[in-house]
Amino acid sequence: MRLVFLGAAGEVTGSCTLVETGDVRFLVDCGMFQGGPEARRKNQRALDLGFDVRGIDFVLLTHAHIDHSGLLPRLTMLGYRGPIFATRATVDLLEVLLPDSAHIQEKEAEWQLRHRHRRGKGERGIPAPLYSVAQALACLKQLQPVDYGRAVRVDDQVSVVFRDAGHILGSASLEVTVSGEGKPRRLVFSGDLGMSGRPVLRDPEPPPAEADVLLVESTYGDRLHRSLTETEDEIVAAIERTRAAKGNLIIPAFAVGRTQEIIYMLTDLVRRKRLSPLKIYVDSPMANAATRITLAHPNLLDQETRELLAWQQAHPDKVSIEFVADVERSKSLNDIRSGAVIVSASGMCEAGRIKYHLRENLPRSECAVLIAGFQAAGTLGRRLVDGARLVTIFGTQVPVRARIYTVGGLSAHADQAALLEWLAGFRKPPGRTFVVHGEAGASANFAKAIGERLMWSAVDLPQSGASYTL
């Protein structure tokens, strides 16, 4: 058996692993790289596998986030025609996320073309979209929905069980059993793991007792998150200070997962009278659709969330939530000078409507930006977190005078303690463990922690493009 790490090795984005057993060849995830011009170049060459992609038998998808799913349309555009297996909620989300990803790429290309024409330059050098909306829609036809907890025969020699990972709606850890000559081998892919005891979703399910091979994420493998109580205190302080200054609070948020958690937390703070009534604008068509999909899967929500939904419906005067769809209405939000809480995508500030709200509010010292999720290296969000005083948005330099708050306790990713607790669910160490989906320092620190805390010895830190024969 051979593993090839095509992405999210030594970095966070671009999750994609090729598994070859000799008779079967498949991918686990097919994600987009994110974070500036270098990410665009990586995406262009990401699926240069050294063979025709039509030789892939199937794809297994852990969840819908674009850094795990965003290159699926490009894979099919290059000739892949096989099935893509994912949970039912993930399939529902992809029907929104993948066409939206294509739409953003097309619009970015159009903007760059207009920008170059205004500067008297030609079209040479403008990157083409990775795929079109039509190609994204065509890819959706290859999705095969599966249920949690049921062994699915995806090939004559391969079966897989999807377990709830508690990361976002529909997220899964995978237990892949490969049969053939000799003893069947079990490969476990953690996917992105969530934190236990957090709002909205159910807690992550434990891993199986044993595994021959394990791939585990390490996004926050080198740190601990703040407690929910500390996180609530930070959010209350940010809102009250911004209200007192008569400014707006802008919250960049991933459309899937983070937006719904933020809505939950703000509503809960009002319910508990820690905040006075709020007016929240959710300005992201994708987040709006993701929220509708979330509500359509009540069986995947925890009890506290179902109770809070009932309270909010009974008290619409306490928390007013406007889901903004129309472009003109989105533009009009920039006329609001104070008192608005605007939640908008993308979560790393790289695309979408959030860039307009940042352009208008970053120069205003009375406003604030609340960063509530991971910001990959090279993204606009990361530059804000790192303290940049001047950023470029739509080709224009924008001064950063607004206050930047970084809230770590809302992460949809497990921290080091939670990751180690999940790994402790194995009855014995896996035959081989690969630490992936983390920046180099985080992955190295987590691999060290696995050795010191769990006493596992066969732990590897693969780099992008690395190949391992097992």
Summary of the structure (lengths in Angstrom):
residues: 470
radius of gyration: 22.0
end to end distance: 5.3
largest distance: 69.5
contacts: 1657
relative contact order: 0.15
helix: 35%
strand: 22%
